[in-house]
Every structure is written in structure tokens, then in C-alpha cells.
Amino acid sequence: MTIELERYTAIFTAMGEATRLQMVQMIDEAGEMPCTALVEKLGVAKSTVSYHVKILAHARLISVRKHGRNYFYTTRRDVLDEAMPGLRAKLAGPVSAGSEQPAG
């Protein structure tokens, strides 16, 4: 398997799970998010967040920064935008009513 194929396999495997997709969305919207905030907002155990973070970090979709005993996450926007153009915009929310295209 080529390096490029392995890279895309890791990315799409990571993004193929709803919790991880939601995590990427929340982290991207916040700019940087502490682990404790993800645990609180997702309503899951810290070990669950850690499991998903490991997969996202392996795919290089997020960066992890440790400060003291706390971990902080940021999205790798360059990787997201290169691998899945437009995804971040779609995750940001629904299209506003004024810009919807009429049916027909």
C-alpha cells in the first residue's frame, strides 16, 4: 500500500465515526478545546474522548498540546481542507435561509 493510500485510509477511517466527526466540528469551531470541555459537551467518559483523540491524531486531523496536566486539541485545518475540501464549511452549520437555492 502506498503512503498516500495509507494516509487517506487513516483520514477516512477517523472521519467515518459520528463521535469523531462531532469532535472535529466542536474543536474546529472553538479553535482550541481542552479535553475536559469535550468530555462535558459529549457526555462521555474521559477514556472515550482519549480513544477517539488517538485515532484523530494518528490521522493527523488534530494536534494535541499538553499544558501541565491538561490536554488541548486543535484541528489541522490544512489536512482537513486538503483531504476533504469544503467539509469544515459544511460542519459549521446549515446554509442560512437567505442563501438557499429555490427548488425547481
C-alpha positions as CSV (number, residue, x, y, z in Angstrom):
1,M,0.0,0.0,0.0
2,T,1.4,3.4,-0.9
3,I,2.0,6.1,1.7
4,E,-0.7,8.3,0.2
5,L,-3.2,5.4,0.3
6,E,-2.4,4.7,3.9
7,R,-2.8,8.4,4.7
8,Y,-6.3,8.6,3.2
9,T,-7.3,5.3,4.8
10,A,-6.4,6.7,8.2
11,I,-8.2,10.0,7.5
12,F,-11.4,8.4,6.2
13,T,-11.4,5.8,8.9
14,A,-11.2,8.5,11.5
15,M,-13.9,10.6,10.0
16,G,-16.2,7.6,9.4
17,E,-17.5,7.6,13.0
18,A,-20.1,10.1,14.2
19,T,-18.5,10.9,17.5
20,R,-15.1,11.7,15.9
21,L,-16.8,13.9,13.3
22,Q,-18.7,15.7,16.0
23,M,-15.4,16.2,17.9
24,V,-13.7,17.7,14.9
25,Q,-16.6,20.0,14.4
26,M,-16.5,21.2,18.0
27,I,-12.7,21.6,18.1
28,D,-12.7,23.5,14.8
29,E,-15.5,25.9,15.9
30,A,-13.7,26.6,19.2
31,G,-10.2,27.0,17.6
32,E,-8.7,25.0,20.5
33,M,-10.6,22.9,23.0
34,P,-9.5,21.3,26.3
35,C,-10.2,17.6,26.9
36,T,-12.4,18.5,29.8
37,A,-14.7,20.5,27.6
38,L,-15.1,17.6,25.1
39,V,-15.9,15.2,27.9
40,E,-18.6,17.6,29.2
41,K,-20.1,18.5,25.8
42,L,-20.2,15.0,24.5
43,G,-21.3,13.5,27.8
44,V,-18.9,10.6,27.6
45,A,-16.0,9.3,29.8
46,K,-12.5,10.8,29.5
47,S,-11.3,7.4,28.3
48,T,-13.7,7.6,25.4
49,V,-12.5,11.0,24.4
50,S,-8.9,9.8,24.7
51,Y,-9.7,6.8,22.5
52,H,-11.2,9.0,19.7
53,V,-8.4,11.6,20.1
54,K,-5.8,8.9,19.5
55,I,-7.4,8.0,16.2
56,L,-7.9,11.6,15.1
57,A,-4.3,12.4,16.0
58,H,-3.0,9.3,14.2
59,A,-4.7,10.5,11.1
60,R,-3.1,14.0,11.7
61,L,-6.6,15.6,11.7
62,I,-5.9,17.2,15.1
63,S,-2.9,18.4,17.1
64,V,-2.5,17.7,20.8
65,R,-0.9,20.2,23.1
66,K,-0.2,19.4,26.8
67,H,0.0,22.1,29.3
68,G,0.6,20.9,32.8
69,R,-1.8,18.0,33.4
70,N,-4.3,19.3,30.8
71,Y,-4.5,18.4,27.1
72,F,-5.8,20.8,24.4
73,Y,-6.8,20.0,20.9
74,T,-6.8,22.0,17.6
75,T,-7.9,20.9,14.2
76,R,-5.3,20.5,11.5
77,R,-7.2,22.7,9.1
78,D,-4.5,22.3,6.4
79,V,-5.0,18.5,6.4
80,L,-8.9,18.7,6.6
81,D,-9.0,21.2,3.7
82,E,-6.6,19.3,1.5
83,A,-8.2,15.9,2.1
84,M,-11.9,16.9,2.2
85,P,-12.4,20.4,0.7
86,G,-15.5,22.1,1.9
87,L,-16.1,19.8,4.9
88,R,-15.3,22.4,7.5
89,A,-17.9,24.8,5.9
90,K,-20.5,22.0,5.9
91,L,-19.9,21.2,9.5
92,A,-20.2,24.8,10.5
93,G,-23.9,24.6,10.2
94,P,-26.9,24.8,7.8
95,V,-27.0,27.3,5.0
96,S,-28.8,30.4,6.0
97,A,-32.3,30.9,4.7
98,G,-31.3,33.9,2.6
99,S,-28.8,31.9,0.6
100,E,-30.9,28.8,-0.2
101,Q,-31.5,28.0,-3.8
102,P,-35.2,27.7,-4.8
103,A,-36.4,24.3,-5.8
104,G,-37.2,23.6,-9.3
